[in-house]
Amino acid sequence: MRIETANNYLAASQRPSSADRTSSSSFSAALSTAPASTAQTGPGSAAPPDFTSMTRQELFDWMNGKIKRGEMSLDDSSAFLGMTVKIPVGTGQGAPIALDDWERVNFVQLARDGIAGAQSRNDAMTLAMLQSAMQMMQGDHGANISRHA
């Protein structure tokens, strides 16, 4: 085995320039100015999430945090992932997942409406999935969910 001791000029030429480092610090600054509502529902936050007034991005971040911490399986996340999709009424087709949408959504009511729909269609699989999602939301939000509905 032979180890080269020659200088590696390629690696040196690929180091970020000072302009790149400046934009990197600008990016860090932009992240620190994120809306307070996102910070409250993010992973490791002390405040319980408010599922009655949340953006799709906040729900997605909460769900993702639960998965990363091992508190939610990928199967359990299906109902929440479905709630992050915004479907326009007129077209009947799913729009791309627009997690940058700042519209506040009552996900508790959305789940309740889904449960009622699944019961009316005799869709046992969707019913079980949404009931599980409701239990998880109640576990994270506490008894306050029943008062907000």
Number of C-alpha atoms within 10 A of each C-alpha: 3 4 5 7 6 6 8 9 8 8 8 9 9 8 9 11 9 9 9 11 11 12 11 13 12 12 11 11 11 10 10 11 8 10 9 9 13 18 15 17 23 21 16 12 12 9 12 14 21 22 24 18 16 20 22 25 18 25 25 20 18 21 23 20 17 18 15 12 11 10 12 15 13 13 8 17 19 15 21 22 16 10 18 19 15 16 14 10 8 6 8 8 10 11 11 9 15 12 17 10 11 12 11 13 17 15 23 21 16 14 21 16 13 19 21 13 14 18 13 10 11 11 12 12 9 18 22 14 20 24 16 15 19 21 12 15 21 16 12 16 17 14 11 13 18 10 6 13 11
